Each structure stands twice: as C-alpha cells, then as structure tokens.
Amino acid sequence: MSSTPRKPRSTFRWWAVIVILALAAAAWWTWGRGQGDAAGGFRTGAVERGEVRVVISATGTLRATTTVAVGSQVSGQVKSVAVDFNDTVTRGQVIAELDPAPLQSRLEQAQADLASARAAVNEAQATLKNAEADYSRKSDLVSRQLIARSEADLALAARDQARARVTSAQAAVLQRQAGVDNARLDVDYTVIRSPVDGVILLRAVEPGQTVAASFQTPVLFQIAEDLAQMQIDLSIDEADVGQIKEGLAVSFTVDAFPDRQFRGEVKQVRLSATSNANVISYPVVVQVDNADQSLLPGMTASAEIVVSRRDDVLRVPNAALRFTPPGEQAPAAAGGGRGGLVQELPRVAESLQLDATQRAAFDAALAEVRERAAARAAGRAATPPQGGGMGRGPGGGQGQAAGGAGPSPEAMRQRMAEAMNRSFAAFRASLSPEQQGRWDAELRALATARRGTVWKLVDGVPTAVAVRLGASDGTVTEVGGDIAEGDQVITGQERPAA
C-alpha cells in the first residue's frame, strides 16, 4: 500500500516562512525609518558670509524736476500757435498769439485820453499865467491906494485856484499815462512767450479758441525745463520714513525697460504728511539722472531705497531664527554676554584701518578686557550658589528674591556699553575724529543689537546657540556670536512619510 504525499504541510511551512520574513522586513523598515528621522529628520542651512541689504520698496511717478505751466494774462481769441508737443523751445520764444485788435483799440482810446489830459494842462497853465498877471497888477494898484484891498484879495484867490487846476491837470496826465501803459502791456500780452528753455509737454490750445482769463489764468502749455534731470515722487509709510535720509541710494525699474536697472538718490524727505484710510505717509523725492532721456514724464517707477547695507558679514536663513526643536525650549536671550561682544571687536578694528600705534592700543585694551572676563568667570566658578530668599551676593550686594525678576535686557546692554567705553577709552583717544565716529557707531550697534537663538546640528543633535541679530532683508539675517561660517543651523523638521 503506497503512502499519501504531504504537499499541504510543506506548503504551509513555506507560507509561514514568508509571513515571518515579511514581518521582520516591516519591523526593520519601521525601526530604521524612526532612527533616520531621529538622526537626520531636520532641514538645515549653512551659515554663510556675504552682504545683507535692507531696502524699502515703493512705487512712484517720474516727472521733470521743473515743469512750468504757461497761461494767458489777457482774454481773447487765439490767432496762432507756433509750437507743438515735444518741441524744444528757448527762453523768450513766441509760442502763441492772441488777436490784438480789441486791446489795440483800447490802447488808442487811452492814448487819446492822454492827449486830452495834456491839453487840459496847457489850458490850466495859460489860465494860471493870466491870474498871476492880474494879481501882480492889482497888488501894485493897492500899494498906491488906487483900488480897494478886496479886489487884490480876489485876484490872489483866482491865482491860487489856477495853480490848483494846473496841479490837478498834471495829475490827470499821469493817470492817463498809466492807462496807456496798461493798455500797451495788454497788447504785449497777446504775444505768449516761453519763460524757460525746455520741451513742450502739453499744448491745450488751438487757433480760433477763445481764452477767458477773467478769474483764473488758463493753462495753455506745460514746459519741462530739463528732462536730463528728473525726479520720482514716492509715498513712504510712516513706519519706514524714519530710516530714510538724504543721499541714500535708490534703484528702480520702469515697465518700458523691464530688464534695465536705473539709479538715483534721495533728494528730500518732505514734511507734508498725507492720510489715506488712517494710514500716514510722507512724500520722498528721488533725484534721477536721465542723460540719455530714455525715461519719460509720467512713467511708473518701482523703486527700492537701500537704507542699510552690510558687507562680508555672517548671515543665516530667517527660518533658523524661528525654529525650536519639539520638546525643547529656547534659552532666554537676556542681552547677550560680554564675551560674545568682545569676539566682534577685532572685526570692527579691522574696518577702521588702524596704524601701528592704534593697533597696539587696541590689542592692549582687548587683552585687559579678556583677562578681567576670565577672572570673573573663575570667581563665579569658585563661589557656591546662594540659597533662596533674600541674601547677599558674592560682591556684597543685595541679591534677588527667589523667583524675582533680574535686570532688564536693556539695562544689561547699557551697562555693557558703558563698561566697553571705559575699557577702550585710551584706544578711542588715539583715533581720528572720523574713526571715533565709526567706532562709536559700531560699538553702539553691537551693545544694543537684538538677541535670538539658533539651533546648530552637532553630530546629529540640536544645540542652542545665542546670537546677536543685525540687519535683515527678509530672507537672511546678520548674526554674531558663537557661530562660524559653514556651521549647519536647523531651519525646520522633515515630516514623517505617510
């Protein structure tokens, strides 16, 4: 009798082996992925050295630096127009004429009135001459007692009246002369001339048109005095206007030349604030060189004002300043240590281009500061920590109550700046006035800089590093402190795969 084959049991064994291997592979893959996430699940960015430019963006309109509106001072019908759009004109050139006929007739009438007034003067003078002769004869007769005294008095009064009429007639002549001059001036105003050298931007008049200048002078032409020099009128928000100063560099583009970068500089920050929907803004005038006259009045300019530029500084991505590993807490940035500030001082000294004497003074001051810092660190290490409650500190001063707030970051920075000024007083005295200004500005910037925290990835482990923050362009930020070029800082954490 033959035996029955055992194929079902053999198949079951193979299936069991396959299931075990699958479970092992799944466990290995899950464990390996978890280890990989723990060790390398962070996105990092390198600490680089380069420039940081802080800019303020705004849009504005290009216009000529000086634009003159030319109108008419008299009313009348336009007889001729001698210029057109874009024509170049010179000072005194005739650009239009009004019909002078009505004003010419007024001039002739005024001249006739003047002639009549002059004739009245001659008549009054003749009357005066006769009155003076009559008074002279009667005065002689009175002296010989041939006529009554009253007749002589009447002759005197007639003479004085004649003199007054002469004076009145002469005044009438002056009045008529002024009328003639005014009428002649109106005739001259019928010829409209260019007041400046420039280019015609606007011609708002045609021959045959009637110009009425009774209440307001009509604008007939607009003349740009010099298109080689133009300006941009920008509107800057009040939050940014404090950073803008005269002379700052400006770069801008226009839609007509999208691939071309134009340059200018801030000429004026005007005080005439405007309010729009409760937003306060200030006009800023940017001066532009337009030697090739490619820029035209009225173009819209997208401008960037460079308010700060830092060259050859350490910078990190802004995302690194916002990241904190899960379960970790960023250490309080309480104003920064003096040691970190001391590390930045050699860089500041290099930028001042010191001579040998100044370099020796700086090295001596820096060595003294480092010695005092090392002595303080040794003293703190040797002093046991104080218990809670109110007690005396190592220096004999009153300690803080348990849980009490310490000095504010601003107070600590102020003390640090004062200490540095005292330590480097001799070195500062050896600098020139220009070097002193730059040294003070850099020292003040270091002492009052904002503080932040970045997390370096050291052997796969996040490590917190306190840094000083400088200029930022919205993408990268200048940093200083215990950080070096090439360090990897964490900018985020990878999400686990689904």
Secondary structure, DSSP 4 states (H G I P E B T S, - for coil): -PPPP-HHHHHHHHHHHHHHHHHHHHHHHHHHHHHHHHHH-EEEEE-EEEEEEEEEEEEEEEEES-EEEEE-SS-EEEEEE---TT-EE-TT-EEEEE--HHHHHHHHHHHHHHHHHHHHHHHHHHHHHHHHHHHHHHHHHHHTTSS-HHHHHHHHHHHHHHHHHHHHHHHHHHHHHHHHHHHHHHHHHTEEE-SSSEEEEEE---TT-EE--SSS--EEEEEES-TTEEEEEEEEEHHHHTT--TT-EEEEEETTEEEEEEEEEEEEE----EEETTEEEEEEEEEEE-TT--S-TT-EEEEEEEEEEEEEEEEEEHHHHH---TT--PPP--S--HHHHHHHHHHHHHHTT--HHHHHHHHHHHHHHHHHHHHHHHHHHHSPPP-SSS-B-TTSPBPPPTT-----HHHHHHHHHHHHHHHTHHHHHTS-HHHHHHHHHHHHHHHT-EEEEEEEEETTEEEEEEEEEEEE-SSEEEEEES--TT-EEEEEEPPPP-
